[in-house]
Amino acid sequence: MLSAIGQGMILGLALSFMLGPAFFGLIQTSLRYGYRSGIAMAGGIFLSDLIYLLLTYFGISKIILDPKYAIVVGLTGGVLLIGYGLAQIIRKPQMQSIENGENSEPVLPTVGTMVLKGFLMNMFNPFVIILWMGAFSLASKNLEFDPLRIFFFFTATLLTILSSDILKSLAAGRIKLYLNETIIHKINIIAGLILLISGAVLIVRLFVEQPWNNP
C-alpha cells in the first residue's frame, strides 16, 4: 500500500511541473492577484482532474473523445486560452498605491471566479483526458488491477498535484510583494504570450493528432 502511495506521489510531482497552460496560468494569477486567488484556481484545476479521472475509471472518457465532442472541447479550450492570453497582454496590472492620501486597492476576483477559471482552463484541454487515461491504464497494470491500491495511488497523485499547486501559489504570491508594476506587467505579457501560443498549439494539435483516433 505504501508503495502505491509513493508511486502516486512521484507521478503527482511529475505532472505538477509539466509546463502547460494551467501551470503558467496559476503562476500568473498568483503574481497578479495574490496567493489566495492562486489557491482558488488550484482548487478548480484539482476538480477538473478529479472529474477526468472518475470519467476514466467508469469508462465514460471515450465519450469525450468522440470527434463530435473532442473538436468542440478542443476548439473551446484553444479559444479560451487565446482570449485569456490576449487579455493579459493588453491589460495593465492594478497595483496597490496611495494617491491623494487614499489607499487604492486592486479589485480582486471572487474565489468562485478563480475556481471556475482553473476548472475551465484544465477541463477544456482534451489532451488532459488522454494523459489520465494513459496513467490509469499503466497504473492499473503495475498495481495488478487491485482496486484499493489503485485508489491510494491516484489519491496520492491528486493530493500531491494540489499540494504542489498551492505551494507554487504561495511562492508566487510571496514574490509579488517585491515586484513593481512594470515588472508584473512584463510578466503578464510573457504569460499572455505563452497562453496565447498554447491555445493556438492546442487547436493545431487537435486536428493534426486527432486524439479521438488514439484512445
N, C-alpha and C positions, 0 to 999 in steps of 0.2 A: 504493500500500500504506500509506504514511504517512497519507494522507488517511483511509483506512478506520479506522486505529488512532485517529486524532484524533477522528473522529466517534463511535467506540465509547466513548472516554473521556468525551466530553461526555454521551452517553446514560447512562453509568455514574454520573457525578456527579449528573445529574438524578434518577435512580432512587434513589440512596443517601440523598437528602434528602427523599424522599416521607414524609410524616408518617403512616405506617401502624403497625399493631400491632408489627411487627418492629423498627421504629425506636425506639419507646418502650420495648419490652421489652429491647432492647440497652442503652439508656441506664440503665434502672432496674437491670438486672442488674449493670452495671459499678459503679454507685453503691453497690449493696448488698454485692456480693462482691468487688469489685476488678476491675482491668483484665484479669487473666488469664481470669477467668470470662467477661467480655465478649468477649474474643478467641475463646474456645472457642465461644461462642454464634454469633459472626460466621462461624465455620467451618461451623456447621450450616446457617446461612442460605445460605451460598455453595453448599453441597452440594445443597440443595433447588432453588436457582436453576439450577444446572448440570443437574440431572435434568430439570427442566421444559423447559429449553432443548433438551436432547437429545431429549426426547419430541416437542417441536415440530419439530425438524429431521427426525426419522424419521417424522413424520406420525402419531404414536401419540396425540398430545394430544387428538384428537377423542373418543377412548375415554373419557377422564376427563370430558369434557363431556356424555357420555351422562347423561340425567336420573337413571338408577339410581345412577350413581357420584357425579355432581355434588352431588346432595342429601345423600348420606352424607358426602362430603368437607366440604361447606359446613357442615352441622349439627355435625359433629365439631369442625371448626375453631372455630365460634362458641361451642360449649360449653366447649372448652378455654380460649379467651380469657376467657370469663365466669368460669370456675372459677379461673383463674390471677389474674385481676383481683381477685376476692373474697379470695383468699389474701393478696394484697399489702396489701389494706385492713385485714384482720384481724390479720395477723402483725406483731409489733413487731421492729424491727431488733436484731441482736445485735452490739453494738459491742465492740471490744477495750477491756477495762478492767482495773484492778488492784484486786482485793478481797482483804483479809486477807493482803496481801503476795504474792499469787499472780497470775500473768497469766491472764486469762480470754480465750481466743481464740475468735472466732466459728467455727462449723462451716461449712467451705466445701464446696460441691458438687463432685463429681468433674468432670474435663474431659469425660468421656463424657456425663454428665448434661446439661451445658451445651450440648454439640454437639447432643444429641437435642432439647433444648428449642428451640434455634434452628431446627433442621430441621423439627420438627413445627409450630411457630408459623407458619412460612412455607409449608410444604407443604400444610397443611390450609386454605388460602385459595384457593378456585377462581378468584378474580379475578387471582391472580398468573399463572396459566397463560394467561389472556386477555391480560394485559399482554405476556407473552413472545411469544405468537402474533402480536399486532399489531406488536411491534417486529421480529420476524423477517420478517414479510411486507413491511413498509415498507423495512427494511434490504436485503433481497434485491433488491427492485425498484430501489432507489437505487444499489446496487452491481452492477447489471446481471447478477445471478444468478451472479456469479463466486465459486466455492466457496472459493478461497484468501482473497479479500478479505473474504468473509462470516466465515470462520474468524477472521481477525485482528480484525475488527470486534467480534465477540462475546467473543473472548478479552480484548480491551482493556476491554470493558464489564464483564465479570465481575471482572477483576482490580482495576478501579477501584472497584467496589462493595465488594469485600473490603478493599481498602486504606482506603477511607473508613470502613468499619465498625470496622476496627482502630484508626484514629485517633480515632474517636468513643469507643471503649472506653478508650483511653489517657487522653483528656482527662477523661472522666467519672471514671475511677479516680484521676486526679490531684486532681480537685475533691473527691473523697471524703475526702481527708486533712484538709480544712479544715471538714468538716461534723460537727456533733454528732448525737447520737441523735435528738433532737427534730426537727431539720430533715430528716434522712433518712427518718424515719417519715412526715412530711408529704409528702415527695416520693414515697414508696411509695404513699401514699393517692391522690395525684394520678395517678400512673402506673397504679395499680389501677383507678381510675375510668375512665381513658382506654381501658384494655384491656377492661374490662367493657362499656363503651359500644360499642367496636369489635366485640366479639363479637356483641352484640345487633344492631348495624347489618349485620354480615355475614349473619346469619340472615335479616333482613328483606330485604336486597338480593337474597339468593339466590332468594327467591320472587317478589319484585317484578320484578327484571330478568331472571330466568331465563337465565343465561349460556349454557345449552345450546342456546338458540334463536338465539344470536348468535355462532356460532363464527367 
